Amino acid sequence: MKKAVLAISVMVVLLVAVSQAVAWCPMGRGFGYAANLKLTTEQSEKLNTLQQDFFKETLHKQFEDALQIYSL
């Protein structure tokens, strides 16, 4: 049972990571609010850095939440 919960949790985390990668693709953003902004290269890099930092800081919490949901 614990292996199944862990496997499902890992899959949820991977799905979140993939969705973030698609939404913030450096080869051009087609999704989200940033697609229509006229940003300079510096602004775009700063926005990407902020998004990546946020994702790194919240990844652990997302994983904990997924474990808690599946443990119910």
Secondary structure, DSSP 4 states (H G I P E B T S, - for coil): -HHHHHHHHHHHHHHHHHHHHHHT-TT---SSGGGG----HHHHHHHHHHHHHHHHHHHHHHHHHHHHHHH-
